[in-house]
Amino acid sequence: MKGRVMTPLRIPVAIVSLAVFSLFLSGCKASDVAPEPGQQKVSVRVSEVSGGESQDMPLRFSGIVRATQRATLTFQVSGTLKEQAVELGQKVQAGDLLARVYNPGLEPARDSARARLEELRTQYQQAQREWERSSRLHERGVVSEQTLEQLAARRDSLEASVATARASLAEATQLLEESTLRAPFSGRVEALLVERDEFVAAGQPVMRLSSPEGREVEVRVPAYLLDHVELEQTLPVWSVQDRSRPPQSGSVVEIAQASAIRGELHPVLVSLPVNTLEPGQPVEVGITPVRESAITVPLLSVIRNAEGVSVFRVRDNVASRVAVEVDRVVGERVVVTSGDLSPGDLVVYAGMTRLADGDAVEVR
């Protein structure tokens, strides 16, 4: 009968690493002997705490450059487009006549409202004179109190009717003025949407006007990226037509709120510098996600004492003990959690055997 060959047990590498780290923590206890007053500085070696924010590659989102100030112009009344005083691409000044519609009922309505106002104003003035004469006769006892009150009521009613007629005239006049379309600001005619002699309904777009004063681009991004942009943040903007051109610097002016609709993209508005990109040009806006990376310290800097696991942080040549929680070992560094440690802090990794909390140190 042949003998059975025993196979050596294979110990996982991870268990060996943890065992070595545990033995190391047990052996790296700081001395319990307090330093004597006037003791010389302890010579130590330090290393920086790494971690904090890390930036990924910028993500690019497409958009079209447009004018910051723009408007789609409409008439507030319906009618036939009888006059179009501008051409496509023409520059206009604020207040310039752009177009006019004809509605056969607007002018007669204004004239009727004006005539009605004049009629009621005349009746009111007559009622006022009658009341004044009756008041004098009432003082002499010729006109009764009841007659005087009736005249006063008729006068007050006509006064209210005059106010109503005046409002009707203002409305009719405003509607007639709405049949004329004028430029709300100085700019350029981008589009003519209605031809002459066509019927235009109230509120129907007639033309588009834009100002050359500013440029902007709107991009739509996933909800998670809204946490990586903020107002007045500078973002790179690349021209799609000329990729060799260096990017322009845009500034975030508006950020949408995240909604509960699954998969919806949210607009982010970016303002562009003046005289850089023209309206209509396709561009790409870069947004770089910023992530919080784990805080790590050298493996040799972690010590164990009666109170738990800690490290010695050095500030102004003084060592202070900072409690940490060990998460995992990554090569020669340890991922730790601590509310008192920040990226860039200096921690001691050599010379800890003679070091106590509050000791003065000399960094080698």
Buried (B, 14 or more C-beta within 10 A) or exposed (E): EEEEEEEEEEEEEEEEEEEEBEEBBEEBEBEEEEBEEEEEEBEBBBBEBBBBEEEEEBBBBEBEBBBBBBBEBBBEBBBBBEBBBBEEEEEBEEEBBBBBBBBEEBEEBBEEBBEBBEEBBEBBEEBBEBBEEBEEEBEEEEBEEEEBEEBBEBBEEBBEBBEEBBEBBEEBBEBBEBBBBBBBBBBBBBEBBBEEEEEBEEEEEBBBBBBBEBBBBBBEBEBEBBEBBEEEBEBBBBBEEEEEEEBBEBBBBEBBEBEEEEEEBBEBBBBBEEEBBEBEBBBBBBBBBEEEEBBBBBBBBBBBBEEEBBBBBBEEEBBBBBBBEBEEBEEEBBBBEBEEBEEEBBBBBBBBEBBBBEBBBEEE
